[in-house]
Amino acid sequence: MKIVIIDYGAGNIQSIMFAIKRLGYEAILSHDAEEIQSADKVIFPGVGEASSAMSKLRNTGLDKVIPNLKQPVLGICLGMQLMCHSSEEGNTKGLGIFNLDVVKFSNNVKVPQIGWNQISDLKSKLFTDIPEKSYIYLVHSFYAPIGDETISTSEYDVTYSAALQKNNFYGVQFHPEKSSDVGGKILQNFLNL
Amino acid sequence: MLTKRIIPCLDIKNGRTVKGINFVDLRDAGDPVELADIYAKEGADELVFLDISATEEKRKTLAELVYHVAETINIPFTVGGGISSVEDVDVLLKNGADKVSINSSAVKRPELINELVAKFGSQCIVVAIDAKQIEEQWKVHLVGGKVPTELDLFEWAKEVEERGAGEILFTSMDHDGTKNGFANKALAKLSELVNIPVIASGGAGTIPHFTDTFKDGKADAALAASVFHFKEIEINRLKQELKEEGIPVRI
């Protein structure tokens, strides 16, 4: 299986590489359109700030490549947020795969949300054999609200989308690579798609 | 519901754990990777590695250690100790650290916080503050708590938040090593003052100390070293008892 992690200079990619390796696979890091298009599975990571991440995608032309991919694609954290219609962070347009606008948590809660929270309302093959209310690790200040594409919810200040899916595109707000055995199983489920 | 985090801290010198360790099942008592793996399996929510070595090879050894930890464990971890530049942080994050903690270097040059946040994002920048109460005032201390400054804990914490730090790790020098409980009064004030997570450190001795720091100290996470290393408190049991006290924890 050819697994490609999209490299656009965003965030901590090493952790995802290691998580894939722990599952017994090797991932390739690439920003090359052909390499990405020829993968069996594509992982779209992202840690950092939304508008600068979007500029990096536009500068490399990846903003046109990603929405047209046909194989299963998994956006992680900021990756998932960038797959949405827009983000309040730096007021940027997103890739428009998911029809949701990413907004910031209110000051009723501590921002960023850092730590382990639970995922509920699981409905996707991504969550095969994952029990309701499993704990996953998150670090984020912005969130995608609930919409038609929501395949899992979590609660912090509000009920928000912990995961999204549209056709071959999947996105998770949490970090499966840092979410202990539950996260490993979710990554394995993605690779099994 | 977001849970309260339990964070064991490992002191590292030249790539090895330094504090005496009481794990009978450890093959190599000084191997931080093996210890980290055990903590992760026992239910630790995060780990902190504090590098206290002062050799010239320090950076390379630490980067190698971070790489091996990231390769092995599947929970987040923070690396601290002598970090003073964007380059230092870049190397650690590239090798797989999730967060870095800065302390004295931020006091000496507060703009460092802004620079790190701009380059890497708030989510991975923890500012550690060591403070001691001197005549009713909490004063920030440097160099592992040895050197006092004129900086007030609460004013500094507010500035740290405004400069974009993602978390504050507050160690009370008055409580550290005493095993008499955390500095809950100061912690509660701190936690209400800032709108970023606060990690309590210094003073853990018993399970009720953790309950108190979450309830009275309003801490978002609690860090301890020796009580875990010497198995005086087992993480599984700690979390079970916290749960029974109504504190949300990941079990």
Interface residues (C-beta under 8 A of the other chain):
Chain A: G11 N12 Q14 S15 F18 A19 K21 R22 V47 G48 E49 N107 K110 V111 P112 Q113 I114 G115 W116 N117 Q118 Y135 Y137 V139 H140 S141 E155 Y156 H175 E177 K178 S179 S180 D181 G183 G184
Chain B: M1 L2 T3 K4 R5 A40 D45 Y67 A70 E71 N74 I75 P76 L93 K94 N95 G96 A97 D98 F120 G121 S122 Q123 C124 G166 E167 N195 I196 P197 D220 A221 R250
